[in-house]
Amino acid sequence: MAYFLDLFSPETYEAFGRSRRDVSGFRKRQFNAAGKIHPGDKLICYMTKLSRWMGILAVESEYFVDASPIFYPESDPFVVRFKVSSVVWLDKERAIPIHEDEIWNTLSFTKGHDKTTSTWTGKLRSSLVRLDDADGQFLERLIQTQAGDGRFYPVDEETYQKYVTQRVRRPDGTVSVTVPQDEKERPEPQTTPADVRESARIQAMLARIGETMGFKIWLPRNDRNAALHAWTPKPGTVLDALPLSYDDTTLKTIEQIDVLWLKGRSIVRAFEVEHTTSVYSGILRMADLLALQPNMDINLHIVAPESRREKVFQEIQRPVFSLLDKGPLSEYCTFISYDSLEELAKVDHLSYLSDSVLEEYSEEPT
């Protein structure tokens, strides 16, 4: 038996709670991870945003693919599924905050970390990550004890409802959207030379990782010199022109994307680096690209500090980005934190890995 992580947002927590709780579902990108899970394994359930442990599910089948609606009446995105039995499912007020000292000082990925930072969150990037046996056994005992006669942890209902995304109807079904709070009263800080240097360093790191994996690299002409101060590519790695046959409007949009990885005449990955407070420009470019070329099959990523994570998720789930002809932007665009990128850059034998390894370091709205 092994233990794996099952992430829920407040919205998916509510949706699963309304279901029969006999099937746990995941998005299409979880195919590979799902193949490592077998009957007898257990899923330890964690709610993001509230940062609480709230359930144990016992896996009763191999994974299967089924698009029939379970969690949502239309367009259910959680099609990679397992039959499960609900061992424990706690009310949100009984769910246990991860910052409780008993938990924080025991789990291998939190103990020794500062609670006020995000340096510990790497383990909680994605569902179906395997937990250390000791961590899984500890959490299982803790959650089972909590189900018997545990503590009460109040939840501010107004704040909780803000975390629950809204559902809107598309011609092909319904999708989740968020409506971020108006922040116009908070003026955006001016970009400083230090911001520019850090953004260029991240662009250079993305380019270096792509080069190591065997890709050609595109950098916008206006950013190229700054990035090349932090990275010396092999001759021929950085393209002087994109080998793409699109109309001028599409090409001008693509040329402004911060980093592209290309194989032959195809874009494999596209990255926008959002270092400062605003996260609009990169997301808009990604949305523009999908609007101009809805049949283009590209993996899109927003790269930003961990502190901007929730802001990125809010923005890519705005109604305007959720109603694209190709489908919601959130289904094609993921978040990579600076810390995760640094972690990836240090992986041994990077040149032998497929670019699919990025799925282990990127996050999507849960």
ChimeraX attribute file (.defattr): number of C-alpha atoms within 10 A of each C-alpha:
attribute: neighborCount
match mode: 1-to-1
recipient: residues
	/A:1	10
	/A:2	17
	/A:3	26
	/A:4	21
	/A:5	21
	/A:6	25
	/A:7	23
	/A:8	24
	/A:9	19
	/A:10	21
	/A:11	18
	/A:12	17
	/A:13	22
	/A:14	14
	/A:15	15
	/A:16	19
	/A:17	14
	/A:18	12
	/A:19	13
	/A:20	11
	/A:21	17
	/A:22	15
	/A:23	20
	/A:24	24
	/A:25	24
	/A:26	22
	/A:27	17
	/A:28	15
	/A:29	13
	/A:30	18
	/A:31	16
	/A:32	11
	/A:33	16
	/A:34	20
	/A:35	12
	/A:36	15
	/A:37	22
	/A:38	17
	/A:39	16
	/A:40	15
	/A:41	18
	/A:42	24
	/A:43	29
	/A:44	26
	/A:45	26
	/A:46	25
	/A:47	24
	/A:48	18
	/A:49	13
	/A:50	18
	/A:51	16
	/A:52	21
	/A:53	27
	/A:54	26
	/A:55	24
	/A:56	25
	/A:57	24
	/A:58	22
	/A:59	23
	/A:60	17
	/A:61	16
	/A:62	15
	/A:63	23
	/A:64	14
	/A:65	15
	/A:66	15
	/A:67	14
	/A:68	14
	/A:69	13
	/A:70	22
	/A:71	23
	/A:72	19
	/A:73	10
	/A:74	16
	/A:75	18
	/A:76	19
	/A:77	19
	/A:78	20
	/A:79	22
	/A:80	20
	/A:81	22
	/A:82	24
	/A:83	18
	/A:84	22
	/A:85	17
	/A:86	16
	/A:87	15
	/A:88	20
	/A:89	20
	/A:90	18
	/A:91	15
	/A:92	20
	/A:93	15
	/A:94	21
	/A:95	27
	/A:96	26
	/A:97	18
	/A:98	19
	/A:99	14
	/A:100	11
	/A:101	11
	/A:102	11
	/A:103	19
	/A:104	18
	/A:105	15
	/A:106	15
	/A:107	18
	/A:108	15
	/A:109	18
	/A:110	20
	/A:111	15
	/A:112	12
	/A:113	13
	/A:114	11
	/A:115	15
	/A:116	7
	/A:117	10
	/A:118	14
	/A:119	14
	/A:120	16
	/A:121	13
	/A:122	17
	/A:123	15
	/A:124	18
	/A:125	22
	/A:126	21
	/A:127	24
	/A:128	22
	/A:129	19
	/A:130	18
	/A:131	20
	/A:132	15
	/A:133	13
	/A:134	13
	/A:135	15
	/A:136	20
	/A:137	14
	/A:138	14
	/A:139	22
	/A:140	22
	/A:141	11
	/A:142	16
	/A:143	24
	/A:144	18
	/A:145	13
	/A:146	18
	/A:147	19
	/A:148	9
	/A:149	9
	/A:150	14
	/A:151	13
	/A:152	13
	/A:153	14
	/A:154	10
	/A:155	13
	/A:156	9
	/A:157	9
	/A:158	8
	/A:159	10
	/A:160	14
	/A:161	12
	/A:162	14
	/A:163	17
	/A:164	18
	/A:165	19
	/A:166	17
	/A:167	14
	/A:168	13
	/A:169	12
	/A:170	16
	/A:171	7
	/A:172	10
	/A:173	13
	/A:174	18
	/A:175	23
	/A:176	17
	/A:177	24
	/A:178	19
	/A:179	13
	/A:180	13
	/A:181	8
	/A:182	7
	/A:183	8
	/A:184	7
	/A:185	6
	/A:186	7
	/A:187	8
	/A:188	11
	/A:189	9
	/A:190	9
	/A:191	11
	/A:192	9
	/A:193	9
	/A:194	9
	/A:195	13
	/A:196	15
	/A:197	15
	/A:198	15
	/A:199	22
	/A:200	24
	/A:201	18
	/A:202	23
	/A:203	26
	/A:204	23
	/A:205	20
	/A:206	24
	/A:207	29
	/A:208	21
	/A:209	20
	/A:210	23
	/A:211	19
	/A:212	17
	/A:213	17
	/A:214	19
	/A:215	22
	/A:216	20
	/A:217	23
	/A:218	25
	/A:219	24
	/A:220	16
	/A:221	13
	/A:222	10
	/A:223	16
	/A:224	17
	/A:225	13
	/A:226	17
	/A:227	23
	/A:228	17
	/A:229	12
	/A:230	16
	/A:231	16
	/A:232	12
	/A:233	15
	/A:234	9
	/A:235	7
	/A:236	9
	/A:237	17
	/A:238	19
	/A:239	14
	/A:240	12
	/A:241	10
	/A:242	16
	/A:243	12
	/A:244	13
	/A:245	9
	/A:246	12
	/A:247	9
	/A:248	9
	/A:249	11
	/A:250	17
	/A:251	14
	/A:252	12
	/A:253	14
	/A:254	23
	/A:255	16
	/A:256	18
	/A:257	20
	/A:258	27
	/A:259	26
	/A:260	28
	/A:261	25
	/A:262	21
	/A:263	12
	/A:264	11
	/A:265	11
	/A:266	14
	/A:267	22
	/A:268	16
	/A:269	19
	/A:270	20
	/A:271	24
	/A:272	24
	/A:273	26
	/A:274	21
	/A:275	19
	/A:276	18
	/A:277	16
	/A:278	13
	/A:279	20
	/A:280	13
	/A:281	13
	/A:282	20
	/A:283	22
	/A:284	14
	/A:285	17
	/A:286	24
	/A:287	23
	/A:288	18
	/A:289	20
	/A:290	23
	/A:291	18
	/A:292	16
	/A:293	14
	/A:294	14
	/A:295	10
	/A:296	13
	/A:297	13
	/A:298	15
	/A:299	16
	/A:300	22
	/A:301	24
	/A:302	25
	/A:303	29
	/A:304	25
	/A:305	18
	/A:306	19
	/A:307	13
	/A:308	18
	/A:309	18
	/A:310	12
	/A:311	15
	/A:312	23
	/A:313	22
	/A:314	18
	/A:315	22
	/A:316	30
	/A:317	24
	/A:318	20
	/A:319	19
	/A:320	13
	/A:321	22
	/A:322	24
	/A:323	19
	/A:324	16
	/A:325	17
	/A:326	16
	/A:327	17
	/A:328	23
	/A:329	25
	/A:330	22
	/A:331	19
	/A:332	19
	/A:333	23
	/A:334	22
	/A:335	28
	/A:336	25
	/A:337	22
	/A:338	18
	/A:339	19
	/A:340	23
	/A:341	19
	/A:342	14
	/A:343	12
	/A:344	18
	/A:345	16
	/A:346	10
	/A:347	11
	/A:348	9
	/A:349	9
	/A:350	17
	/A:351	14
	/A:352	10
	/A:353	14
	/A:354	10
	/A:355	17
	/A:356	9
	/A:357	11
	/A:358	17
	/A:359	17
	/A:360	16
	/A:361	21
	/A:362	20
	/A:363	22
	/A:364	21
	/A:365	19
	/A:366	19
